[in-house]
Structures are given as C-alpha cells and as structure tokens.
C-alpha cells in the first residue's frame, strides 16, 4: 500500500505513511480496506442511496481491540472519523469522504441469558438478528419497525417501535454499554460506572464514543403477537384520524397503532384495484394475551369500511419484518420529522393535504404511536428529548431517479414547515436528515446543555462529529 492522503478534522488533508497503515493492519483481527480492496465498496455502501461517499481508509473491526486501535490511529493523525453500525441512518453519517471509516458491521455477537433475561449485543447486529436470538427464548427488547436497521445507531438515538408503549424505549432497557472514548480507552457506562456518559448515551447519539457492546434488559413476549394492517380508502382519512386519536388516547400500554398514508403498494393481500391509489393504513400490534388483544383492537378495527383487515396472530419476528419490502436498500431517501403531543385538527389537515400532493409512489407519512411506559420516564432521566409526545411524524420521501430529487425533497420540506405550528418543537434525532444541523440544540431541548458538558468531558476535540453533532461546551 502506498502512502495515503486522508482528511483531517479541520477539513484539510494529511499524508499517512504506508508503514503506519501496515502497522495498524498488522495489529488487527479485522481488516484495513482501501480503495483498491475488493470489499471496499461493500463497506462504504449504506441504506440511503443518496449518500455515495468514499472514505480514504476503512478499518473493518472484529472486536473492541480493533476499535481501540482505529480510534487511536485517528487521534494520532487528527483524522475525520465516521462510525458505521448498520448503516441505516437517514443522514448518512455512517460514512465520510476521504477520512477514516470505523466499520462495526462485522461485529455480530448476541448472547442471551434467559435466566436473568439479559442480552449482550455487539454493534453490527441488526434488529432481525437480535429478534431471532431473543425470541428463541420468548423474550424481546423493544426496538424499531424495520428489521434491517442496526441496533447500535437506533439505540443511541432512543429507539421506539411496536412494543415501546409496553416496555419503554430501547434506551430504557439499556443496562450498560462498553464504550471506546475519544482518548482510545475502553470504559463501561451504567448507573454505577461513568453515570454521566451512560445518561448521554441514552438518546445523545454517537457523540461520545464508539459502543462495542450493549447490555439489554429483556421482557417476556411471543412467540406470537396479535398484529397486522387494516387498510382504508384515503377518502375517509380525516374522519378516521379523528376517531383514531380518540381511541388511542385511552389505549392500554399493550396496544400500539401506527398510521401510514401513501399510495397502495403491490402487497399480495391488497386488491390490485388499490395498487397506486391513496390509502390510509392502521398498523397495530398488541404485546400481550391474544384474546385480550382481540378485545383491545376491536374498536380500531370497526372503523369505517376497510379494504382489507389482516390483523391476526403471527410470529413477532415476522411482524418486525412486515415493512421490510417497502424499505429495502438502494432507493433515494429524505426524511423530515416532528414530535406531536396530540394530533390536532390542524395537524390532520396538513397531513391529509400532503398525501393529495404525493410526488412519487413510494413517498409516505408515518405517524408513530408512542407514550405508555416510555412517556412515564422523567425528562431528565436520559438524554432523550421528548417524553410527552404521543406521536412521532416521519415524512418519508423515497424515490429511485435522481431527476426526482428536487420534487421529493421540496414536498417533504413543505409538509414539515406546514406542520411545525402544530408540533412540540423537539425531534427524534434518528429521523433527522443531514441538512438539519442547526436544529440539534432545539431537538434536544432542556437536555442539550448537559449533553454539551458531557461531550466536553469525553470528546473535547469533537473527534466524533459525524452524527447529529453536539459540540463540546
């Protein structure tokens, strides 16, 4: 390998001798990849096809020792660093141009102790991989709704999905984490060790170090849950949303019901006459006794005149993957997000109007139903910024052709702006795109100042800045 020119933290370039790169590689269990290596393109390619960056060097880690070596190498040379887990984050911060990419995607260990109901999880694990291990013992940790998502990035931003209302956010079930900090040391963060770091990791994103292992509390669940979709004509949307918000206001913690609005995809159970036409979907999951779930979902399922109702007992692992076919890698994606404490009339009007203006067949709006146990945690207990929000909006613009970029991005931004007067002001950082760096402080609200203080202690030079960045105080 010849000497390399790599980007620095100050956006300049520095030359690293080949001998130094060789020395780094010789000390790893994993591999060093450069632009001439066959695995290079695989390692730099992430979920959002709008992000096409070429790192100067990739360290594909096999364990914590490799991460320590990579961080120390970056620190020694003052390099720009990106950290990749699952590579699913919308902003594309998992990869940088010309700097050093620390690739954790091959760190795939999951160990479950059914007696203590705990799991130890490495940062390259996806939701599907975690679910398969935990569900073997009829246990689960609350995660997201797309099984190809990486556990690491989702957890550090908060983590919510189908069983959050019953068991809390992913971070509410995080017991400890092993973290390589900016000085190249491995530390443990928990309620008894480095408590300030543990507080910040729970919602503060990748600002504070590289997590090499997560320890989670598990809960009894499955192997089956009552879950599925009820699909309605979009013409009924305003009335349905009015009834929906009334019903979920008093829903038991076991019941979660998300709203999806889009054009009908070619699902095998959706009549072909509805493919490509606007629809409203109630996606529901009951994380408890199946018969109790039938009672709890009855009122939601009785609304309007649905096109199809496929709510039924099904394996939790299959339900976790239900939306995977609509969220495959390789498409161009741009998201916008708001937290809502309520779905007001004004918010409903904005959302329904936006669906009448969809710029493409894959664009959609998700309304995530949260609250429950997650909403009963004190705001200051973790870095996660919003415990009062009952709904999280994800404006999901998705398309294939670069010529559609402007129309799809403009649609998402227009909807975001129109919905702002009805929103809480905070935001779920995992849903924020790369062009919202000026929104980070507002998104974290009252927790931002403390995050900046923790950042100053653990990363005073802002080595870990490829994220929704909190600069050191």
C-alpha positions as CSV (number, residue, x, y, z in Angstrom):
1,X,0.0,0.0,0.0
2,X,1.3,3.5,-0.9
3,X,1.1,6.4,1.5
4,X,-2.4,7.8,1.8
5,X,-3.8,11.3,1.8
6,X,-6.6,11.5,4.4
7,X,-9.0,14.2,5.5
8,X,-8.4,15.8,8.9
9,X,-10.8,17.1,11.5
10,X,-10.1,20.7,10.2
11,X,-11.1,19.6,6.6
12,X,-7.5,19.7,5.4
13,X,-5.5,16.8,4.2
14,X,-2.6,14.9,5.8
15,X,-0.3,12.2,4.4
16,X,-0.1,8.9,6.3
17,X,2.9,6.7,5.5
18,X,2.3,3.2,4.2
19,X,4.3,1.8,7.1
20,X,1.9,3.3,9.6
21,X,-1.1,1.9,7.8
22,X,0.7,-1.5,7.7
23,X,1.4,-1.3,11.4
24,X,-2.3,-0.6,12.1
25,X,-3.4,-3.5,9.9
26,X,-0.9,-6.0,11.5
27,X,-2.4,-5.4,14.9
28,X,-6.0,-6.0,13.9
29,X,-8.2,-9.2,14.0
30,X,-10.2,-7.4,11.3
31,X,-9.0,-5.8,8.1
32,X,-7.9,-2.5,6.7
33,X,-9.6,-1.7,3.4
34,X,-8.6,1.0,0.9
35,X,-10.0,1.9,-2.5
36,X,-8.1,-0.9,-4.1
37,X,-9.6,-3.6,-1.9
38,X,-12.4,-5.8,-3.1
39,X,-14.6,-5.3,0.0
40,X,-14.2,-1.5,-0.1
41,X,-17.4,-0.7,-2.0
42,X,-19.5,-3.1,0.2
43,X,-18.2,-1.5,3.3
44,X,-18.9,2.1,2.2
45,X,-22.4,1.5,0.7
46,X,-25.2,2.3,3.1
47,X,-29.0,2.1,3.1
48,X,-29.7,5.6,1.7
49,X,-28.6,5.7,-2.0
50,X,-28.4,9.5,-1.9
51,X,-25.2,9.0,0.1
52,X,-22.2,8.0,-2.1
53,X,-19.0,8.8,-0.2
54,X,-15.5,7.4,-0.5
55,X,-13.5,7.1,2.7
56,X,-9.8,7.3,2.4
57,X,-9.4,4.3,4.7
58,X,-11.7,1.7,6.3
59,X,-11.0,-0.3,9.4
60,X,-13.4,-3.2,9.4
61,X,-13.3,-4.2,13.1
62,X,-13.7,-7.7,14.5
63,X,-13.8,-6.6,18.2
64,X,-13.2,-3.9,20.8
65,X,-9.4,-4.1,20.4
66,X,-9.7,-3.2,16.8
67,X,-11.9,-0.3,17.6
68,X,-9.4,1.0,20.2
69,X,-6.6,0.7,17.6
70,X,-8.7,2.6,15.0
71,X,-9.6,5.4,17.4
72,X,-6.0,5.8,18.5
73,X,-4.9,5.9,14.9
74,X,-7.4,8.6,14.0
75,X,-6.5,10.6,17.1
76,X,-2.8,10.4,16.3
77,X,-3.3,11.7,12.8
78,X,-6.1,14.1,13.6
79,X,-8.4,12.3,11.1
80,X,-12.0,12.9,10.3
81,X,-13.9,9.8,11.6
82,X,-17.2,8.2,10.7
83,X,-18.6,5.1,12.6
84,X,-20.7,2.6,10.8
85,X,-23.0,0.1,12.6
86,X,-26.0,-0.9,10.4
87,X,-25.6,2.0,8.0
88,X,-29.3,2.7,8.1
89,X,-29.3,6.3,9.4
90,X,-31.1,8.7,7.1
91,X,-28.4,11.4,7.4
92,X,-25.7,9.1,6.1
93,X,-23.3,9.9,8.9
94,X,-22.0,6.3,8.9
95,X,-19.6,7.2,6.1
96,X,-17.3,10.1,5.3
97,X,-15.4,11.3,2.3
98,X,-11.5,10.9,2.5
99,X,-11.4,10.3,6.2
100,X,-11.3,7.1,8.3
101,X,-14.4,4.9,8.5
102,X,-14.6,2.6,11.6
103,X,-16.8,-0.2,10.3
104,X,-18.5,-2.2,13.1
105,X,-20.8,-4.2,10.7
106,X,-19.0,-7.5,11.2
107,X,-19.3,-7.4,15.0
108,X,-22.4,-9.7,15.2
109,X,-22.3,-11.5,18.5
110,X,-25.6,-11.8,20.5
111,X,-25.6,-13.6,23.8
112,X,-28.9,-14.2,25.7
113,X,-29.2,-15.3,29.3
114,X,-32.8,-16.4,29.7
115,X,-32.5,-16.8,33.5
116,X,-31.6,-13.1,34.1
117,X,-33.5,-12.0,31.0
118,X,-30.5,-10.1,29.6
119,X,-28.8,-9.9,26.3
120,X,-25.3,-8.7,25.3
121,X,-25.2,-7.4,21.8
122,X,-22.4,-6.2,19.5
123,X,-22.8,-3.0,17.4
124,X,-23.0,-4.7,14.0
125,X,-26.2,-6.6,14.9
126,X,-29.5,-5.8,13.1
127,X,-32.9,-5.9,14.6
128,X,-33.7,-9.1,12.8
129,X,-30.6,-10.8,14.2
130,X,-31.4,-9.6,17.7
131,X,-35.0,-10.7,17.5
132,X,-34.1,-14.2,16.3
133,X,-31.8,-14.8,19.3
134,X,-34.2,-13.3,21.9
135,X,-37.3,-14.9,20.5
136,X,-35.7,-18.3,20.8
137,X,-36.4,-17.9,24.5
138,X,-39.7,-16.0,24.0
139,X,-38.0,-12.8,25.1
140,X,-37.7,-9.4,23.4
141,X,-36.1,-5.9,23.8
142,X,-38.2,-3.0,22.3
143,X,-36.6,-1.8,19.1
144,X,-37.7,-0.3,15.8
145,X,-40.0,-1.4,12.9
146,X,-37.6,-2.2,10.1
147,X,-35.6,-5.4,10.8
148,X,-32.6,-4.4,8.7
149,X,-31.9,-1.4,11.0
150,X,-28.8,-1.6,13.1
151,X,-29.2,-2.0,16.8
152,X,-26.4,0.5,17.7
153,X,-27.5,3.7,15.9
154,X,-31.1,3.1,16.7
155,X,-30.3,2.6,20.4
156,X,-28.1,5.6,20.8
157,X,-30.8,7.8,19.3
158,X,-33.6,6.4,21.6
159,X,-35.3,3.5,19.8
160,X,-39.0,3.0,19.6
161,X,-41.4,0.7,17.8
162,X,-44.2,-1.8,18.3
163,X,-43.6,-2.7,21.9
164,X,-42.4,0.6,23.3
165,X,-45.6,1.5,24.9
166,X,-45.5,-1.7,27.0
167,X,-41.8,-1.9,27.7
168,X,-40.3,1.6,27.1
169,X,-37.8,2.9,24.6
170,X,-34.8,0.8,23.7
171,X,-32.6,3.1,25.9
172,X,-35.0,2.5,28.8
173,X,-33.9,-1.2,28.6
174,X,-30.2,-0.5,28.3
175,X,-28.4,-1.6,31.4
176,X,-24.8,-0.9,30.4
177,X,-22.5,-0.2,27.5
178,X,-18.8,-0.8,26.7
179,X,-17.5,2.4,25.0
180,X,-14.3,3.3,23.4
181,X,-13.9,7.0,24.1
182,X,-12.0,9.6,22.1
183,X,-8.8,9.0,24.1
184,X,-8.8,5.4,22.9
185,X,-9.8,3.9,26.2
186,X,-12.4,1.3,26.8
187,X,-14.8,2.2,29.6
188,X,-18.1,0.8,31.0
189,X,-21.1,3.1,31.3
190,X,-24.0,2.2,33.6
191,X,-25.9,3.5,36.5
192,X,-22.9,2.8,38.7
193,X,-20.0,3.4,36.2
194,X,-19.5,6.7,34.4
195,X,-23.0,7.7,35.1
196,X,-22.8,10.9,33.1
197,X,-21.7,9.1,30.0
198,X,-24.5,6.5,30.5
199,X,-27.0,9.3,30.7
200,X,-25.7,10.9,27.5
201,X,-25.6,7.6,25.5
202,X,-29.3,7.1,26.1
203,X,-30.5,9.4,23.3
204,X,-27.4,11.5,22.6
205,X,-26.4,9.6,19.5
206,X,-22.8,8.7,18.6
207,X,-21.3,11.9,20.1
208,X,-19.5,10.3,23.0
209,X,-17.6,7.3,21.7
210,X,-17.9,4.0,19.9
211,X,-20.1,1.5,21.7
212,X,-18.6,-2.0,21.3
213,X,-21.2,-3.9,23.4
214,X,-24.7,-3.2,24.7
215,X,-26.3,-4.9,27.7
216,X,-30.1,-5.0,27.5
217,X,-33.0,-6.0,29.8
218,X,-35.3,-8.4,28.1
219,X,-39.1,-9.0,28.5
220,X,-41.3,-12.0,28.1
221,X,-43.1,-11.7,24.7
222,X,-44.2,-14.0,21.9
223,X,-43.5,-16.1,20.1
224,X,-46.8,-14.8,18.7
225,X,-48.5,-11.4,18.9
226,X,-51.8,-10.1,17.5
227,X,-50.7,-7.8,14.8
228,X,-51.4,-6.7,11.2
229,X,-52.8,-4.0,8.9
230,X,-56.2,-2.5,8.4
231,X,-56.2,-0.7,5.1
232,X,-58.8,2.1,4.2
233,X,-59.6,4.3,1.2
234,X,-57.9,7.6,1.7
235,X,-61.1,9.5,1.1
236,X,-62.0,8.5,4.7
237,X,-58.8,9.8,6.2
238,X,-59.9,12.9,8.1
239,X,-62.8,11.0,9.8
240,X,-60.6,8.0,10.5
241,X,-57.8,10.1,12.1
242,X,-60.3,11.9,14.3
243,X,-61.6,8.6,15.6
244,X,-58.1,7.1,15.8
245,X,-56.8,9.8,18.1
246,X,-59.8,9.4,20.4
247,X,-59.4,5.7,20.7
248,X,-55.6,5.6,21.2
249,X,-55.9,8.3,23.9
250,X,-57.1,5.6,26.3
251,X,-55.5,2.5,24.7
252,X,-53.8,0.1,27.1
253,X,-50.0,0.0,27.1
254,X,-50.0,-3.3,25.2
255,X,-51.6,-1.7,22.2
256,X,-49.7,0.3,19.6
257,X,-51.3,1.6,16.4
258,X,-49.3,3.5,13.8
259,X,-50.8,5.3,10.9
260,X,-49.3,5.1,7.4
261,X,-50.5,7.2,4.5
262,X,-49.3,6.6,0.9
263,X,-50.2,5.1,-2.4
264,X,-51.1,1.4,-2.2
265,X,-48.1,-0.8,-2.9
266,X,-48.4,-4.2,-4.7
267,X,-49.0,-6.1,-1.5
268,X,-50.3,-9.7,-2.1
269,X,-53.3,-9.2,0.2
270,X,-54.3,-5.7,-1.2
271,X,-56.7,-5.9,-4.2
272,X,-54.9,-4.8,-7.4
273,X,-57.5,-2.1,-7.9
274,X,-56.0,-0.3,-5.0
275,X,-52.4,-0.5,-6.1
276,X,-51.1,3.0,-6.8
277,X,-54.2,4.7,-5.2
278,X,-54.0,6.7,-2.0
279,X,-54.7,4.7,1.2
280,X,-54.6,5.0,4.9
281,X,-53.2,2.1,6.9
282,X,-53.7,1.4,10.6
283,X,-50.8,-0.8,11.6
284,X,-51.4,-2.4,15.0
285,X,-49.7,-4.7,17.4
286,X,-50.8,-6.0,20.8
287,X,-48.0,-7.1,23.0
288,X,-50.0,-9.3,25.4
289,X,-52.6,-12.1,25.6
290,X,-54.0,-12.8,22.1
291,X,-57.7,-12.8,23.3
292,X,-57.2,-9.6,25.3
293,X,-55.7,-8.1,22.1
294,X,-58.8,-9.0,20.1
295,X,-60.9,-7.0,22.5
296,X,-58.4,-4.1,22.7
297,X,-58.2,-3.8,18.9
298,X,-61.9,-4.2,18.2
299,X,-62.9,-0.6,18.1
300,X,-60.0,0.4,15.8
301,X,-60.8,-2.5,13.5
302,X,-64.5,-1.5,13.4
303,X,-63.8,2.0,12.0
304,X,-65.1,2.8,8.5
305,X,-65.2,0.4,5.6
306,X,-61.8,-1.1,5.3
307,X,-60.5,-2.5,2.0
308,X,-58.7,-5.3,3.9
309,X,-58.1,-6.4,7.5
310,X,-55.1,-8.7,8.1
311,X,-54.8,-8.4,11.8
312,X,-54.2,-11.9,13.2
313,X,-51.9,-13.9,15.5
314,X,-48.5,-14.1,13.9
315,X,-44.8,-14.6,15.0
316,X,-43.3,-11.5,16.5
317,X,-40.2,-11.9,14.3
318,X,-42.3,-11.8,11.1
319,X,-44.3,-8.8,12.3
320,X,-41.0,-7.0,12.9
321,X,-40.1,-7.5,9.3
322,X,-43.6,-6.6,7.9
323,X,-42.4,-3.3,6.4
324,X,-39.0,-4.5,5.1
325,X,-40.2,-4.9,1.5
326,X,-41.1,-1.2,1.4
327,X,-37.8,-0.1,3.0
328,X,-35.2,-2.1,1.1
329,X,-31.7,-0.6,0.5
330,X,-30.8,1.2,-2.8
331,X,-33.5,3.9,-3.0
332,X,-33.0,7.6,-2.6
333,X,-34.5,8.8,0.7
334,X,-35.1,12.1,2.5
335,X,-36.9,12.4,5.8
336,X,-38.4,15.1,8.0
337,X,-39.8,14.7,11.5
338,X,-41.8,16.3,14.2
339,X,-42.9,15.3,17.7
340,X,-46.6,15.8,18.5
341,X,-48.2,15.9,21.9
342,X,-51.5,15.5,20.1
343,X,-52.9,15.0,16.6
344,X,-54.7,18.4,16.4
345,X,-57.3,19.2,13.7
346,X,-54.6,21.5,12.2
347,X,-52.1,18.7,12.1
348,X,-54.6,16.3,10.5
349,X,-55.4,18.9,7.8
350,X,-51.8,19.4,6.9
351,X,-51.1,15.7,6.7
352,X,-54.1,14.8,4.6
353,X,-53.4,17.6,2.2
354,X,-49.8,16.4,1.7
355,X,-51.0,12.9,0.7
356,X,-53.0,14.6,-2.1
357,X,-49.8,16.1,-3.3
358,X,-47.5,13.0,-3.2
359,X,-44.6,13.4,-5.6
360,X,-43.9,9.7,-6.1
361,X,-45.4,6.2,-5.5
362,X,-43.0,5.3,-2.6
363,X,-43.4,8.6,-0.7
364,X,-45.3,8.2,2.6
365,X,-46.1,9.6,6.0
366,X,-45.7,7.5,9.2
367,X,-47.3,8.5,12.4
368,X,-45.6,6.6,15.2
369,X,-47.8,6.0,18.3
370,X,-45.7,6.2,21.5
371,X,-46.4,7.2,25.1
372,X,-47.3,4.5,27.5
373,X,-44.4,3.3,29.7
374,X,-42.0,5.4,27.6
375,X,-43.9,8.5,28.4
376,X,-43.7,7.9,32.2
377,X,-39.9,8.3,32.4
378,X,-38.7,11.7,33.7
379,X,-37.4,14.0,31.0
380,X,-34.1,14.4,32.9
381,X,-33.5,10.7,33.4
382,X,-32.0,10.2,30.0
383,X,-30.8,12.4,27.1
384,X,-33.8,11.5,25.0
385,X,-35.6,14.9,24.5
386,X,-39.3,14.3,24.5
387,X,-41.3,12.1,26.9
388,X,-44.6,13.8,26.4
389,X,-45.0,13.1,22.7
390,X,-47.7,10.7,21.9
391,X,-47.0,10.7,18.2
392,X,-43.8,11.0,16.1
393,X,-44.2,12.0,12.5
394,X,-41.8,10.7,9.8
395,X,-42.2,12.3,6.4
396,X,-40.6,9.7,4.3
397,X,-39.7,10.8,0.8
398,X,-38.4,7.9,-1.2
399,X,-37.7,7.6,-4.9
400,X,-35.4,6.0,-7.4
401,X,-34.3,8.5,-10.0
402,X,-32.0,11.5,-9.3
403,X,-34.2,13.7,-11.5
404,X,-36.9,13.4,-8.8
405,X,-34.7,14.8,-6.1
406,X,-36.0,18.3,-6.1
407,X,-39.7,17.4,-6.2
408,X,-39.5,14.8,-3.4
409,X,-37.3,16.9,-1.1
410,X,-39.4,20.0,-1.6
411,X,-42.6,18.0,-0.8
412,X,-41.1,16.8,2.5
413,X,-39.9,20.3,3.4
414,X,-43.2,21.9,2.6
415,X,-45.1,19.4,4.8
416,X,-42.5,19.9,7.6
417,X,-43.0,23.6,7.5
418,X,-46.8,23.5,7.4
419,X,-46.8,21.0,10.4
420,X,-44.4,23.0,12.6
421,X,-47.1,25.2,14.3
422,X,-48.8,22.0,15.5
423,X,-45.7,20.3,16.7
424,X,-43.9,20.1,20.1
425,X,-40.6,21.5,18.9
426,X,-38.4,18.6,19.8
427,X,-37.5,15.8,17.4
428,X,-36.4,12.2,17.2
429,X,-32.7,12.6,16.1
430,X,-32.6,9.3,14.2
431,X,-35.2,10.7,11.8
432,X,-33.4,14.0,11.1
433,X,-31.6,14.4,7.7
434,X,-28.1,15.7,7.2
435,X,-29.2,19.3,6.5
436,X,-30.7,19.9,9.9
437,X,-27.5,20.5,11.9
438,X,-29.0,23.9,13.0
439,X,-31.9,22.0,14.6
440,X,-29.9,19.8,17.0
441,X,-30.0,22.1,20.0
442,X,-33.7,22.7,19.7
443,X,-34.3,19.0,19.1
444,X,-32.7,18.1,22.5
445,X,-34.5,20.9,24.3
446,X,-33.8,21.1,28.0
447,X,-31.2,18.3,27.8
448,X,-28.9,20.0,25.3
449,X,-26.8,22.0,27.8
450,X,-26.0,18.9,29.8
451,X,-25.1,16.9,26.6
452,X,-22.6,19.6,25.7
453,X,-21.0,19.4,29.1
454,X,-20.7,15.6,28.8
455,X,-19.3,16.0,25.3
456,X,-16.6,18.3,26.7
457,X,-15.5,15.7,29.2
458,X,-15.4,12.7,26.9
459,X,-14.6,14.2,23.5
460,X,-13.2,17.7,23.9
461,X,-11.8,17.9,20.4
462,X,-15.1,16.7,18.8
463,X,-13.4,13.7,17.2
464,X,-16.9,12.0,16.9
465,X,-18.6,14.7,14.8
466,X,-20.2,12.6,12.0
467,X,-23.5,12.5,13.8
468,X,-26.3,14.8,14.8
469,X,-23.5,16.7,16.5
470,X,-23.4,18.2,19.9
471,X,-20.2,20.3,20.1
472,X,-18.3,20.3,23.4
473,X,-19.3,23.1,25.7
